[in-house]
């Protein structure tokens, strides 16, 4: 239990941030899964579109502080390699 008013506020804002971060990370995971499915099935044009969506979502998550920038860069790099291998 928080002992001060500011600690109570931080607890409330932390809970709101946790919910928001959870939804953003869930969206990232679903986008990545869709992209990987397209790469596996060999749909290259659709996979390229999904890659652009994935990188855009990753960049937004990094900008918001949900994901560390190095993790975002690493993900984008590895996903791009998979797209190149598929082509």
MMTF fields as JSON, N, C-alpha, C and O atoms, coordinates in Angstrom:
{
  "mmtfVersion": "1.0.0",
  "mmtfProducer": "UNKNOWN",
  "numBonds": 347,
  "numAtoms": 348,
  "numGroups": 87,
  "numChains": 1,
  "numModels": 1,
  "chainsPerModel": [1],
  "groupsPerChain": [87],
  "chainIdList": ["A"],
  "bondAtomList": [4, 2, 8, 6, 12, 10, 16, 14, 20, 18, 24, 22, 28, 26, 32, 30, 36, 34, 40, 38, 44, 42, 48, 46, 52, 50, 56, 54, 60, 58, 64, 62, 68, 66, 72, 70, 76, 74, 80, 78, 84, 82, 88, 86, 92, 90, 96, 94, 100, 98, 104, 102, 108, 106, 112, 110, 116, 114, 120, 118, 124, 122, 128, 126, 132, 130, 136, 134, 140, 138, 144, 142, 148, 146, 152, 150, 156, 154, 160, 158, 164, 162, 168, 166, 172, 170, 176, 174, 180, 178, 184, 182, 188, 186, 192, 190, 196, 194, 200, 198, 204, 202, 208, 206, 212, 210, 216, 214, 220, 218, 224, 222, 228, 226, 232, 230, 236, 234, 240, 238, 244, 242, 248, 246, 252, 250, 256, 254, 260, 258, 264, 262, 268, 266, 272, 270, 276, 274, 280, 278, 284, 282, 288, 286, 292, 290, 296, 294, 300, 298, 304, 302, 308, 306, 312, 310, 316, 314, 320, 318, 324, 322, 328, 326, 332, 330, 336, 334, 340, 338, 344, 342],
  "bondOrderList": [1, 1, 1, 1, 1, 1, 1, 1, 1, 1, 1, 1, 1, 1, 1, 1, 1, 1, 1, 1, 1, 1, 1, 1, 1, 1, 1, 1, 1, 1, 1, 1, 1, 1, 1, 1, 1, 1, 1, 1, 1, 1, 1, 1, 1, 1, 1, 1, 1, 1, 1, 1, 1, 1, 1, 1, 1, 1, 1, 1, 1, 1, 1, 1, 1, 1, 1, 1, 1, 1, 1, 1, 1, 1, 1, 1, 1, 1, 1, 1, 1, 1, 1, 1, 1, 1],
  "groupList": [{"groupName": "UNK", "atomNameList": ["N", "CA", "C", "O"], "elementList": ["N", "C", "C", "O"], "formalChargeList": [0, 0, 0, 0], "bondAtomList": [1, 0, 2, 1, 3, 2], "bondOrderList": [1, 1, 2], "singleLetterCode": "X", "chemCompType": "L-PEPTIDE LINKING"}],
  "groupTypeList": [0, 0, 0, 0, 0, 0, 0, 0, 0, 0, 0, 0, 0, 0, 0, 0, 0, 0, 0, 0, 0, 0, 0, 0, 0, 0, 0, 0, 0, 0, 0, 0, 0, 0, 0, 0, 0, 0, 0, 0, 0, 0, 0, 0, 0, 0, 0, 0, 0, 0, 0, 0, 0, 0, 0, 0, 0, 0, 0, 0, 0, 0, 0, 0, 0, 0, 0, 0, 0, 0, 0, 0, 0, 0, 0, 0, 0, 0, 0, 0, 0, 0, 0, 0, 0, 0, 0],
  "groupIdList": [1, 2, 3, 4, 5, 6, 7, 8, 9, 10, 11, 12, 13, 14, 15, 16, 17, 18, 19, 20, 21, 22, 23, 24, 25, 26, 27, 28, 29, 30, 31, 32, 33, 34, 35, 36, 37, 38, 39, 40, 41, 42, 43, 44, 45, 46, 47, 48, 49, 50, 51, 52, 53, 54, 55, 56, 57, 58, 59, 60, 61, 62, 63, 64, 65, 66, 67, 68, 69, 70, 71, 72, 73, 74, 75, 76, 77, 78, 79, 80, 81, 82, 83, 84, 85, 86, 87],
  "secStructList": [7, 7, 1, 1, 2, 2, 2, 2, 2, 2, 2, 2, 2, 2, 2, 2, 2, 2, 2, 2, 2, 2, 2, 2, 2, 2, 2, 2, 2, 2, 2, 2, 2, 2, 2, 2, 2, 2, 2, 2, 2, 6, 7, 2, 2, 2, 2, 2, 2, 2, 2, 2, 2, 2, 2, 2, 2, 2, 2, 2, 2, 2, 2, 2, 6, 1, 1, 7, 2, 2, 2, 2, 2, 2, 2, 2, 2, 2, 2, 2, 2, 2, 2, 2, 2, 2, 7],
  "xCoordList": [0.833, 0.0, 0.873, 1.876, 0.481, 1.255, 1.061, -0.007, 2.117, 2.075, 1.775, 1.348, 1.981, 1.779, 0.838, 0.536, 0.37, -0.523, 0.179, -0.404, 1.428, 2.152, 2.371, 2.361, 2.567, 2.728, 1.423, 1.441, 0.289, -1.007, -1.189, -1.652, -0.819, -0.94, -0.048, -0.46, 1.174, 2.099, 1.568, 1.765, 0.903, 0.338, -0.774, -0.864, -1.615, -2.7, -2.148, -2.575, -1.214, -0.668, 0.107, 0.09, 0.781, 1.499, 0.565, 0.884, -0.591, -1.568, -2.111, -2.307, -2.353, -2.834, -1.773, -2.08, -0.536, 0.553, 0.705, 0.94, 0.572, 0.717, -0.332, -0.017, -1.57, -2.625, -2.323, -2.484, -1.883, -1.582, -0.417, -0.481, 0.638, 1.806, 1.435, 1.926, 0.571, 0.154, -0.565, -0.322, -1.449, -2.185, -1.261, -1.434, -0.286, 0.655, 1.51, 1.718, 2.003, 2.833, 2.018, 2.535, 0.763, -0.096, -0.296, -0.273, -0.489, -0.65, 0.626, 0.561, 1.777, 3.044, 3.192, 3.63, 2.826, 2.944, 2.019, 2.409, 0.797, -0.133, 0.328, 0.198, 0.865, 1.388, 2.563, 2.677, 3.432, 4.586, 4.137, 4.697, 3.148, 2.653, 2.054, 2.298, 1.268, 0.693, 1.795, 1.719, 2.815, 3.93, 4.647, 4.927, 4.942, 5.66, 4.833, 5.383, 3.523, 2.665, 2.727, 2.774, 2.725, 2.801, 4.147, 4.211, 5.22, 6.544, 6.614, 7.162, 6.065, 6.103, 5.321, 5.738, 4.191, 3.376, 3.901, 3.46, 4.837, 5.453, 4.725, 4.956, 3.865, 3.158, 4.035, 3.926, 4.902, 5.951, 5.421, 5.85, 4.489, 3.98, 3.206, 3.361, 2.376, 1.606, 2.522, 2.27, 3.591, 4.551, 5.283, 5.59, 5.567, 6.231, 5.337, 5.813, 4.044, 3.093, 3.025, 3.018, 2.974, 2.914, 4.198, 4.164, 5.332, 6.605, 6.576, 7.04, 6.036, 5.944, 5.051, 5.358, 3.94, 3.053, 3.765, 3.641, 4.505, 5.214, 6.275, 6.391, 7.052, 8.106, 7.512, 8.056, 6.405, 5.751, 5.272, 5.469, 4.648, 4.161, 5.319, 5.22, 6.422, 7.595, 8.172, 8.521, 8.27, 8.805, 7.934, 8.447, 6.626, 5.718, 5.869, 5.827, 6.045, 6.215, 7.525, 7.593, 8.561, 9.852, 9.719, 10.227, 9.033, 8.854, 8.089, 8.364, 7.121, 6.312, 7.014, 6.549, 8.135, 8.865, 8.37, 8.734, 7.545, 7.026, 8.104, 8.236, 8.876, 9.923, 11.234, 11.252, 12.326, 13.64, 14.045, 13.721, 14.744, 15.051, 15.943, 15.831, 16.804, 17.662, 16.869, 17.141, 15.895, 15.046, 14.251, 14.087, 13.761, 13.035, 13.907, 13.474, 15.126, 16.051, 16.381, 16.441, 16.592, 16.925, 15.773, 15.992, 14.545, 13.376, 13.243, 13.04, 13.36, 13.215, 14.271, 13.976, 15.488, 16.571, 16.297, 16.445, 15.904, 15.67, 14.467, 14.475, 13.447, 12.281, 12.608, 12.11, 13.443, 13.847, 14.666, 14.519, 15.519, 16.312, 15.405, 15.66, 14.365, 13.446, 12.715, 12.436, 12.405, 11.728, 12.656, 12.228, 13.926, 14.909, 15.104, 15.189, 15.174, 15.344, 14.141, 14.291, 12.952, 11.745, 11.747, 11.229, 12.327, 12.358, 13.464, 13.685],
  "yCoordList": [-1.19, 0.0, 1.247, 1.315, 2.233, 3.474, 4.278, 4.265, 4.969, 5.742, 7.215, 7.904, 7.712, 9.136, 9.306, 8.358, 10.578, 10.87, 10.662, 10.134, 11.078, 10.944, 9.469, 9.091, 8.644, 7.218, 6.603, 5.697, 7.103, 6.634, 7.003, 6.192, 8.234, 8.674, 7.847, 7.439, 7.603, 6.811, 5.384, 4.775, 4.876, 3.54, 3.513, 2.573, 4.538, 4.611, 4.781, 4.085, 5.69, 5.91, 4.687, 4.358, 4.018, 2.801, 1.719, 0.987, 1.616, 0.611, 0.942, 0.046, 2.235, 2.635, 2.36, 1.854, 2.694, 2.445, 0.957, 0.551, 0.145, -1.299, -1.84, -2.674, -1.375, -1.81, -1.393, -2.179, -0.144, 0.354, -0.41, -0.813, -0.61, -1.33, -2.761, -3.3, -3.364, -4.737, -4.807, -5.721, -3.846, -3.871, -3.618, -4.23, -2.733, -2.452, -3.683, -4.039, -4.331, -5.519, -6.655, -7.414, -6.774, -7.797, -7.542, -8.477, -6.282, -5.941, -6.259, -6.765, -5.971, -6.27, -7.769, -8.196, -8.549, -10.003, -10.522, -11.396, -9.998, -10.474, -10.048, -10.818, -8.834, -8.396, -9.263, -9.629, -9.589, -10.422, -11.816, -12.388, -12.352, -13.683, -13.681, -14.602, -12.65, -12.55, -12.467, -13.12, -11.664, -11.5, -12.832, -13.211, -13.532, -14.799, -15.844, -16.651, -15.832, -16.756, -16.473, -17.396, -15.191, -14.829, -15.231, -15.689, -15.058, -15.437, -16.954, -17.432, -17.702, -19.161, -19.69, -20.654, -19.057, -19.522, -19.035, -19.516, -18.088, -17.628, -16.493, -16.25, -15.803, -14.646, -13.413, -12.711, -13.162, -12.159, -10.735, -9.918, -10.426, -9.051, -8.701, -7.613, -9.633, -9.399, -9.346, -8.597, -10.146, -10.128, -8.794, -8.299, -8.204, -6.899, -5.826, -4.957, -5.891, -4.937, -5.154, -4.194, -6.409, -6.722, -6.285, -5.865, -6.384, -5.937, -4.437, -3.975, -3.678, -2.226, -1.888, -0.985, -2.619, -2.398, -2.735, -2.019, -3.829, -4.279, -3.273, -2.945, -2.781, -1.824, -0.512, 0.124, -0.11, 1.116, 0.981, 1.885, -0.143, -0.377, -0.46, 0.035, -1.086, -1.171, 0.212, 0.533, 1.027, 2.378, 3.203, 3.967, 3.049, 3.774, 3.293, 4.094, 1.986, 1.439, 1.919, 2.196, 2.017, 2.52, 3.986, 4.415, 4.75, 6.182, 6.417, 7.368, 5.532, 5.668, 5.106, 5.305, 4.402, 3.855, 2.495, 2.022, 1.859, 0.543, -0.513, -1.46, -0.333, -1.272, -0.501, 0.645, -1.119, -0.497, -0.346, -1.204, 0.724, 0.992, -0.075, -0.358, -0.66, -1.714, -2.981, -3.677, -3.269, -4.427, -4.196, -5.109, -2.978, -2.652, -2.799, -3.367, -2.294, -2.412, -3.869, -4.281, -4.641, -6.057, -6.815, -7.625, -6.546, -7.2, -6.859, -7.742, -5.558, -5.138, -5.793, -6.217, -5.875, -6.478, -7.948, -8.413, -8.672, -10.109, -10.396, -11.352, -9.572, -9.769, -9.443, -10.099, -8.43, -8.075, -9.196, -9.484, -9.825, -10.945, -12.088, -12.724, -12.341, -13.409, -13.082, -13.969, -11.806, -11.388, -11.552, -11.99, -11.202, -11.345, -12.814, -13.166, -13.671, -15.104, -15.666, -16.562, -15.153, -15.637, -15.251, -15.99, -14.096, -13.643, -14.374, -14.159],
  "zCoordList": [0.0, 0.0, 0.0, 0.71, -0.804, -0.84, 0.444, 1.056, 0.828, 2.072, 1.834, 2.761, 0.638, 0.363, -0.818, -1.544, -0.993, -2.111, -3.439, -4.386, -3.501, -4.766, -5.112, -6.283, -4.086, -4.335, -4.845, -5.678, -4.338, -4.827, -6.295, -7.097, -6.637, -8.029, -8.939, -10.025, -8.49, -9.299, -9.498, -10.55, -8.48, -8.587, -9.631, -10.421, -9.636, -10.616, -12.029, -12.951, -12.202, -13.546, -14.016, -15.202, -13.097, -13.463, -13.949, -14.886, -13.312, -13.732, -15.125, -15.946, -15.388, -16.718, -17.78, -18.859, -17.469, -18.419, -18.693, -19.831, -17.654, -17.807, -18.775, -19.624, -18.656, -19.563, -20.999, -21.932, -21.164, -22.503, -23.116, -24.278, -22.35, -22.851, -23.226, -24.218, -22.428, -22.714, -24.059, -24.847, -24.322, -25.585, -26.771, -27.825, -26.618, -27.702, -27.996, -29.156, -26.94, -27.143, -27.759, -28.579, -27.374, -27.947, -29.441, -30.242, -29.812, -31.223, -31.992, -33.112, -31.41, -32.069, -32.308, -33.376, -31.319, -31.464, -32.552, -33.327, -32.622, -33.645, -35.035, -35.987, -35.17, -36.466, -36.898, -38.067, -35.948, -36.267, -36.7, -37.636, -36.035, -36.381, -37.784, -38.564, -38.111, -39.448, -40.503, -41.544, -40.227, -41.156, -41.372, -42.509, -40.294, -40.41, -41.156, -41.905, -40.957, -41.698, -43.195, -44.008, -43.551, -44.969, -45.567, -46.707, -44.795, -45.284, -45.475, -46.469, -44.53, -44.607, -45.81, -46.452, -46.109, -47.224, -48.571, -49.615, -48.561, -49.805, -50.496, -51.68, -49.801, -50.371, -50.176, -49.17, -51.15, -50.978, -50.973, -50.158, -51.876, -51.94, -50.674, -50.118, -50.229, -49.001, -47.789, -46.845, -47.815, -46.716, -46.662, -45.578, -47.826, -47.857, -47.242, -46.512, -47.539, -46.943, -45.433, -44.663, -45.016, -43.586, -42.886, -41.73, -43.585, -43.006, -42.75, -41.708, -43.69, -43.499, -42.314, -41.536, -42.178, -41.034, -39.723, -38.729, -39.743, -38.542, -38.124, -36.944, -39.09, -38.752, -38.264, -37.362, -38.855, -38.413, -36.969, -36.157, -36.656, -35.292, -34.31, -33.187, -34.728, -33.857, -33.584, -32.448, -34.626, -34.445, -33.506, -32.689, -33.623, -32.735, -31.293, -30.36, -31.114, -29.769, -29.159, -27.961, -29.981, -29.492, -29.11, -28.074, -29.951, -29.689, -28.386, -27.655, -28.109, -26.897, -25.666, -24.544, -25.867, -24.736, -24.293, -23.217, -25.107, -24.752, -24.975, -24.2, -26.053, -26.425, -26.512, -26.961, -26.087, -26.172, -27.631, -28.453, -27.961, -29.363, -29.974, -31.167, -29.201, -29.757, -30.061, -31.039, -29.22, -29.495, -30.775, -31.583, -30.956, -32.177, -33.409, -34.412, -33.346, -34.472, -34.765, -35.923, -33.711, -33.882, -34.543, -35.444, -34.089, -34.663, -36.147, -36.98, -36.469, -37.854, -38.736, -39.854, -38.238, -39.009, -39.273, -40.403, -38.257, -38.42, -39.312, -40.087, -39.201, -40.055, -41.507, -42.421, -41.719, -43.076, -43.702, -44.89, -42.917, -43.432, -43.88, -44.903, -43.127, -43.503, -44.793, -45.6, -44.986, -46.219, -47.413, -48.481, -47.236, -48.305, -48.657, -49.834, -47.643, -47.898, -48.639, -49.469, -48.351, -49.02, -50.492, -51.329, -50.813, -52.207, -52.911, -54.102]
}
